[in-house]
């Protein structure tokens, strides 16, 4: 994964984590939504990394 794509996933994950932390004070369901989005974003980053690595090898 190139540096700019890795940075994109890192920054968006931090935005979702920050949104989760802020929304904990206001609404638990909204915090749960942001948490799920954060986990999905991190998982998508790992999937993209694996696919890029697999395409380079073959």
Backbone as CSV, one residue per row, in Angstrom:
resi,resn,N_x,N_y,N_z,CA_x,CA_y,CA_z,C_x,C_y,C_z
1,UNK,0.858,-1.164,0.000,0.000,0.000,0.000,0.907,1.231,0.000
2,UNK,0.612,2.159,-0.883,1.447,3.361,-0.912,1.131,4.276,0.283
3,UNK,1.991,5.236,0.494,1.895,6.065,1.705,0.636,6.910,1.740
4,UNK,0.218,7.437,0.604,-0.970,8.300,0.609,-2.240,7.509,0.908
5,UNK,-2.329,6.282,0.399,-3.503,5.457,0.692,-3.513,5.025,2.152
6,UNK,-2.348,4.679,2.684,-2.254,4.337,4.100,-2.608,5.509,4.994
7,UNK,-2.161,6.698,4.589,-2.488,7.904,5.349,-3.987,8.187,5.308
8,UNK,-4.617,7.954,4.160,-6.065,8.157,4.038,-6.818,7.257,5.010
9,UNK,-6.458,5.974,5.042,-7.142,5.061,5.962,-6.853,5.425,7.418
10,UNK,-5.644,5.850,7.724,-5.306,6.224,9.096,-6.086,7.462,9.544
11,UNK,-6.152,8.465,8.683,-6.851,9.707,9.042,-8.347,9.466,9.174
12,UNK,-8.930,8.709,8.241,-10.373,8.461,8.342,-10.704,7.613,9.571
13,UNK,-9.827,6.688,9.924,-10.063,5.906,11.146,-9.999,6.788,12.386
14,UNK,-9.061,7.718,12.408,-8.967,8.636,13.542,-10.188,9.549,13.620
15,UNK,-10.710,9.946,12.469,-11.929,10.776,12.465,-13.095,9.999,13.048
16,UNK,-13.245,8.717,12.649,-14.335,7.903,13.204,-14.144,7.670,14.696
17,UNK,-12.898,7.452,15.140,-12.645,7.249,16.577,-12.945,8.514,17.367
18,UNK,-12.584,9.656,16.819,-12.868,10.926,17.488,-14.366,11.176,17.557
19,UNK,-15.055,10.885,16.467,-16.512,11.041,16.454,-17.161,10.112,17.477
20,UNK,-16.632,8.909,17.619,-17.148,7.974,18.621,-16.961,8.540,20.025
21,UNK,-15.776,9.051,20.298,-15.495,9.580,21.637,-16.375,10.779,21.968
22,UNK,-16.568,11.658,20.997,-17.391,12.846,21.234,-18.862,12.469,21.403
23,UNK,-19.335,11.533,20.579,-20.758,11.198,20.630,-21.120,10.344,21.842
24,UNK,-20.145,9.791,22.552,-20.449,9.025,23.763,-21.191,9.872,24.792
25,UNK,-20.888,11.154,24.831,-21.526,12.042,25.801,-22.962,12.379,25.407
26,UNK,-23.267,12.315,24.112,-24.573,12.763,23.636,-25.552,11.626,23.390
27,UNK,-25.112,10.602,22.651,-26.040,9.561,22.246,-25.273,8.250,22.097
28,UNK,-25.675,7.244,22.837,-25.000,5.951,22.796,-25.154,5.230,21.476
29,UNK,-26.336,5.347,20.864,-26.563,4.682,19.581,-25.709,5.305,18.479
30,UNK,-25.555,6.602,18.525,-24.708,7.271,17.549,-23.243,6.875,17.748
31,UNK,-22.843,6.736,18.999,-21.479,6.285,19.297,-21.267,4.870,18.774
32,UNK,-22.256,4.011,18.919,-22.156,2.650,18.404,-22.031,2.654,16.874
33,UNK,-22.791,3.513,16.215,-22.705,3.626,14.760,-21.306,4.061,14.327
34,UNK,-20.755,5.074,14.975,-19.418,5.543,14.630,-18.365,4.474,14.922
35,UNK,-18.561,3.704,15.989,-17.628,2.631,16.310,-17.639,1.562,15.227
36,UNK,-18.822,1.186,14.771,-18.933,0.186,13.709,-18.300,0.706,12.427
37,UNK,-18.534,1.968,12.106,-17.922,2.550,10.916,-16.403,2.574,11.029
38,UNK,-15.892,2.819,12.205,-14.444,2.811,12.432,-13.871,1.416,12.204
39,UNK,-14.508,0.404,12.757,-14.039,-0.971,12.590,-14.111,-1.384,11.125
40,UNK,-15.183,-1.015,10.438,-15.305,-1.331,9.015,-14.226,-0.630,8.194
41,UNK,-13.911,0.595,8.544,-12.868,1.340,7.841,-11.501,0.682,8.039
42,UNK,-11.206,0.264,9.252,-9.932,-0.409,9.521,-9.877,-1.737,8.759
43,UNK,-10.970,-2.468,8.773,-11.024,-3.732,8.030,-10.865,-3.525,6.538
44,UNK,-11.468,-2.474,6.010,-11.322,-2.166,4.584,-9.870,-1.842,4.251
45,UNK,-9.191,-1.167,5.143,-7.779,-0.871,4.928,-6.942,-2.137,4.839
46,UNK,-7.213,-3.094,5.725,-6.488,-4.360,5.671,-6.821,-5.141,4.395
47,UNK,-8.085,-5.101,3.967,-8.458,-5.801,2.743,-7.785,-5.194,1.520
48,UNK,-7.741,-3.873,1.448,-7.076,-3.212,0.326,-5.590,-3.549,0.327
49,UNK,-4.990,-3.540,1.499,-3.566,-3.865,1.601,-3.294,-5.293,1.129
50,UNK,-4.137,-6.233,1.527,-3.949,-7.626,1.122,-4.144,-7.795,-0.382
51,UNK,-5.136,-7.140,-0.938,-5.371,-7.262,-2.378,-4.242,-6.644,-3.183
52,UNK,-3.725,-5.509,-2.738,-2.610,-4.887,-3.439,-1.366,-5.763,-3.342
53,UNK,-1.139,-6.355,-2.194,0.020,-7.239,-2.028,-0.129,-8.471,-2.911
54,UNK,-1.340,-9.030,-2.987,-1.580,-10.212,-3.802,-1.410,-9.904,-5.290
55,UNK,-1.842,-8.746,-5.722,-1.713,-8.403,-7.138,-0.258,-8.129,-7.518
56,UNK,0.560,-7.677,-6.578,1.985,-7.448,-6.855,2.742,-8.763,-6.987
57,UNK,2.373,-9.750,-6.180,3.068,-11.029,-6.167,2.770,-11.816,-7.434
58,UNK,1.507,-11.822,-7.869,1.178,-12.625,-9.041,1.483,-11.964,-10.335
